[in-house]
């Protein structure tokens, strides 16, 4: 049985990352990976993202910077889309990535710009349909 934190986390996770992505993550989980899905949903999304101290938009800004610093392009792609869902403009995303160039290194920022540009192209193609 899912906990209240899990259910709250699931709601925020779907809001930020999209229902399709989250549902696929859960449906594709097996006995080995389901505990990680439960941990991420409950503690990352249901405990931390649910807190009142920062807006979802601010949390997205922080995530973009940290994920760039950690050079995690798969997670960055997901969180660029989440940042758009949380109300960041493309210009704001660009400014976050430019800031990371100075403090995290130009190669990390270049990779992040590539990922963000690919997400924008995917979003534009989806909007054109």
C-alpha positions, 0 to 999 in steps of 0.5 A: 500500500502506498504511503501518503508521501508517495501519493503526494510525490506522485502528484508533483512528479507527474505535474513536473515531469509529465504523466506519460514519463512517470507512468512509463517509469513505474510501469517499466519498473521491476522487482529490482528497480521498483524500490528506487522508484518508490524511494524517489517518488516518496522522498524526492518528490513527496518530501522535498519537492512538496515543501513550501520553502521554494516554488517549483520554478525555483526548484527547477532552476536549482536542479538545472544548475546541479544536474549540469554540474554533475554532467547528467544529460539524461536527467537534464533533458527530463528537468529542462522539460520539467522547468518548462512545465514549471513556468521557466522561459527558454531565456531563463533556462539559457541564463541558468546554463550560462551561469553554470558555464562560469561556476561548473565549467564551459564543457558542462554548460556546452553539453547542457545547451545541446540537451536544452536545444534538443528538448526545445526542438522536440517541444516545437515539433509537438506544438506544430502537430 
